[in-house]
């Protein structure tokens, strides 16, 4: 007769469901006992893949409950089992399991949140503290969640990725606003609860179909004509079949395929900017990726120099010809639409240099502009200045003595823009 209570107590302690009754000390080594700890269980275990950061509380809470339930330790956070007194033989076992669960909870939190619960001694109090802080069952969070669901579109995502995002939002919405259940005793048979669930399922299907891309317009129309609507899993299967038939590939896969299939030829001349020159800025011409010491516009372009992009017109400063120094001095950049090629510019300077002996010392070659127009600046004396007109057969100068030869011409009529 004395063994019957022990047998009953042992059977109760081995019940994995458990209740408010404390287990027997003799049954702690039973794997069904909530105080049992497997040798592989230690405080450094990470039970969930994503740590709690705040906004992900509902998904984190669900994953954590599943992990603790699988280890028969859920009662340490939901307070379904009473805490033994400090003189009870089971108190040490409870304290050890409580600290183990507390360590698992701490390792599943972000570092900032973990610091905030470091001094709480009970796992159940930590769980309640996190729920009170991050459950956010408020109207604002609910409104944001509903807005995210309404604005979610497939875009360039695959059907599977789009459905996964929608399902995450929809499940979180059901956690915040769960489906009501009938509390009548005996339960009523009006069927309103089932009708409400059916309406939610239809809303789920409609939201999924409305967010699909236009390329699925045909299958969307066919599904929405079905009465009643199929369930969400059936709809997802039909749309996925249509996706395979269309041969859809996500944008990332298409981009990767294009990069891998691009033929490469030897000695391709691709311009790759020097990372060490990216921060340099020329103080002379204002252009990036070089300094004044290496500026071609100041020191002259090397023979045969060609710009990488022939369609872009670069500004080249005119060179001042000094007869007494016999050297070229750079001038300032004046027109951003210069259209001469570097070869033409070098030949033009060589032509002027060859005739510099007949030019007074104060003469200078003034600015050359683009679009066939002349943009010139005054030098020391306007009477000794030449105007280079590369598009004309005759040259103009204010001093006829500067010409090697000249001839008189009959007056020429010139039409002005105003019609005179």
Secondary structure, 3 states (H helix, E strand, C coil): CHHHHHHHHHHHHCCCCCCCCCCCHHHCCCCCCCCCCCCCCCCCCCCCCCCECCCCHHHHHHHHHHHHHHCCCCHHHHCCCCCCCCCCCCHHHHHHHHHHHHHHHHHCECHHHHHHCCCCCCHHHHHHHHHHHHCCCCHHHHHHHHHHHHHCCCCCCCHHHHHHHHHHHHHHHHHHCCCCCCCCCCCCCCCHHHHHHHHHHHHHHHHHHHCCCHHHHHHHHHHHCCCCCCCHHHHHHHHHHHHHHHCCCCHHHHHHHHHHHCCCCCCCCCCCCCHHHCCCECCCCCCECCCHHHCHHHHCCCCCCCCCCCCCCCCCCCEEEECCCCEEEECCCCCCCCCCCHHHHHHHHHHHHHCHHHCCCCCCCCCCCCCCCCCCCCCCCHHHCEECCCCCCCCEECCHHHCCCCCCCCCCCCCCCCCC
